[in-house]
Amino acid sequence: MDTNAVYQKPTDEEIKTLLNEKFEGKVNVTKIETRRVYATVPRELIHQVCEYIHDNLTFEHISTVIGVDMIDNLRVVYHIDNYFNGCVIELTVDIPNDDPHVASISDIWVGGNWHERETYELFGIIFDGHPHLARLLTPDTYEFYPFRKSYKLRGQE
C-alpha cells in the first residue's frame, strides 16, 4: 500500500452500493453528484445509518442538522462530511407533524448537540436520547415554534 497516496474511498457510487446492501434497500439514494450523495432514510433507521457511515465510511463531521416544515410533515436534514475524500452526504428524514420524534445523533457526532437543540427550539422536533434538549434563545415559557409555518406573526391571518 502506498502510504503517500491520499485516501479516496469510498467513492460516491460505492457509498450508494454499501448503503443499499447494509440496509437492504431501505435507504433510498436519490441523487449522486461529484462528491455529494443525497439519500432519504426512514425515521426508525437514522441512528443506525449515521453510526454506520461514521464508523465504516469515515464520515467524521456533521456540519448541519436542520428542520424543514413541509406543511404535511416535518423534515430533518443532515449534512455529514468525509474529510478524506471531500464527500458530503445529505440524509433526509420525514417525520409526522403529530409525532415529531427522531433519534438524536449527538452521541455519534458531539457537534450535532447544538444543531439538534436549535432545530428543537425553532421547529419543535424532539431528538430522543439527546443529553440536554432545551431551548437556546427563546424563553422556556414559549409554547410555539417560530419556524413552523403554522406560527403566525402579528398581522398575519
C-alpha positions as CSV (number, residue, x, y, z in Angstrom):
1,M,0.0,0.0,0.0
2,D,1.3,3.4,-0.9
3,T,1.3,5.4,2.3
4,N,1.8,8.7,0.4
5,A,-1.4,8.3,-1.5
6,V,-4.4,10.3,-0.4
7,Y,-7.3,8.2,0.8
8,Q,-10.0,8.4,-1.8
9,K,-12.6,5.8,-0.8
10,P,-15.4,5.2,-0.6
11,T,-16.4,6.7,-3.9
12,D,-19.9,8.2,-4.4
13,E,-21.1,5.1,-6.2
14,E,-19.6,2.8,-3.5
15,I,-21.5,4.7,-0.8
16,K,-24.7,4.1,-2.7
17,T,-23.9,0.4,-3.0
18,L,-22.8,0.0,0.6
19,L,-25.9,1.8,2.0
20,N,-28.2,-0.4,-0.2
21,E,-26.5,-3.6,0.9
22,K,-26.3,-2.8,4.6
23,F,-29.9,-1.5,4.9
24,E,-31.5,-3.8,2.4
25,G,-32.8,-1.1,0.1
26,K,-34.5,0.9,3.0
27,V,-32.1,3.8,2.5
28,N,-33.0,5.5,-0.8
29,V,-30.1,7.2,-2.5
30,T,-32.0,9.8,-4.6
31,K,-29.1,11.5,-6.4
32,I,-25.4,11.5,-6.8
33,E,-23.2,14.4,-7.8
34,T,-19.5,14.8,-7.7
35,R,-18.5,14.3,-4.0
36,R,-22.2,14.6,-3.0
37,V,-24.7,11.9,-2.1
38,Y,-28.3,12.5,-1.3
39,A,-30.4,9.9,0.5
40,T,-33.7,9.5,2.3
41,V,-33.8,7.4,5.5
42,P,-36.7,6.0,7.4
43,R,-37.1,7.7,10.8
44,E,-36.5,4.4,12.7
45,L,-33.2,3.8,11.0
46,I,-31.5,7.3,11.2
47,H,-29.3,6.5,14.2
48,Q,-28.2,3.1,12.7
49,V,-27.4,4.8,9.3
50,C,-25.4,7.6,11.0
51,E,-23.5,5.1,13.1
52,Y,-22.7,3.1,10.0
53,I,-21.5,6.0,7.9
54,H,-19.4,7.3,10.8
55,D,-17.8,4.0,11.8
56,N,-17.4,2.4,8.4
57,L,-17.4,5.1,5.8
58,T,-15.3,7.6,7.7
59,F,-17.8,10.5,7.7
60,E,-16.3,12.2,10.8
61,H,-18.0,15.6,10.8
62,I,-21.7,16.7,11.0
63,S,-21.9,20.2,9.6
64,T,-25.7,20.8,10.0
65,V,-28.9,19.3,11.4
66,I,-31.8,21.4,10.2
67,G,-35.5,21.3,10.3
68,V,-37.9,22.0,7.4
69,D,-41.7,22.4,7.7
70,M,-43.1,20.7,4.6
71,I,-46.7,21.6,5.9
72,D,-47.9,18.0,5.6
73,N,-44.9,16.8,7.7
74,L,-41.7,17.9,9.2
75,R,-38.3,17.0,7.8
76,V,-34.8,16.8,9.3
77,V,-31.8,17.3,7.0
78,Y,-28.3,16.2,8.0
79,H,-25.1,17.3,6.1
80,I,-22.3,15.0,7.0
81,D,-18.7,15.4,5.8
82,N,-15.9,12.9,4.9
83,Y,-12.6,14.8,5.1
84,F,-10.6,12.1,3.4
85,N,-12.4,12.3,0.1
86,G,-14.2,15.6,0.4
87,C,-17.6,13.9,0.0
88,V,-20.8,15.2,1.7
89,I,-23.8,13.0,2.3
90,E,-27.2,14.6,2.8
91,L,-29.6,12.5,4.7
92,T,-33.3,13.5,5.0
93,V,-35.8,12.0,7.4
94,D,-39.5,12.8,7.2
95,I,-41.4,12.8,10.4
96,P,-45.2,13.3,11.0
97,N,-46.4,16.6,12.5
98,D,-48.4,14.8,15.2
99,D,-45.4,12.7,16.4
100,P,-42.3,14.9,15.9
101,H,-39.7,12.5,17.3
102,V,-36.5,11.3,15.8
103,A,-33.4,9.7,17.4
104,S,-30.6,12.0,18.4
105,I,-27.2,11.6,16.7
106,S,-25.3,13.7,19.3
107,D,-23.8,10.6,20.7
108,I,-22.2,9.9,17.3
109,W,-21.1,13.5,16.5
110,V,-20.9,15.7,19.6
111,G,-21.2,18.7,17.3
112,G,-24.8,17.7,16.5
113,N,-25.8,18.6,20.0
114,W,-26.3,22.3,19.3
115,H,-27.8,21.7,15.9
116,E,-30.4,19.5,17.4
117,R,-31.2,22.0,20.2
118,E,-31.7,24.8,17.6
119,T,-33.9,22.6,15.5
120,Y,-36.0,21.7,18.6
121,E,-36.3,25.3,19.5
122,L,-37.4,26.5,16.1
123,F,-39.4,23.6,14.8
124,G,-40.4,21.5,17.9
125,I,-38.7,18.4,16.6
126,I,-37.8,16.2,19.6
127,F,-34.5,14.4,19.4
128,D,-34.9,11.3,21.6
129,G,-31.9,10.5,23.6
130,H,-30.4,14.0,23.4
131,P,-28.5,14.7,26.6
132,H,-29.9,18.2,27.2
133,L,-32.7,19.1,24.8
134,A,-33.6,22.6,25.8
135,R,-34.2,26.0,24.2
136,L,-31.2,28.1,23.4
137,L,-32.5,31.6,22.9
138,T,-36.3,31.7,23.5
139,P,-37.8,31.5,26.9
140,D,-38.8,28.1,28.3
141,T,-42.3,29.5,28.6
142,Y,-42.8,29.7,24.8
143,E,-45.5,27.3,23.7
144,F,-44.8,27.7,20.0
145,Y,-42.1,27.1,17.5
146,P,-41.3,30.2,15.4
147,F,-40.2,28.4,12.2
148,R,-43.3,26.3,11.8
149,K,-45.5,27.5,9.0
150,S,-48.5,27.3,11.3
151,Y,-46.9,30.0,13.5
152,K,-48.4,33.3,12.5
153,L,-46.7,36.7,13.0
154,R,-48.6,39.7,14.2
155,G,-50.9,41.0,11.5
156,Q,-51.0,37.6,9.6
157,E,-54.2,35.7,9.4
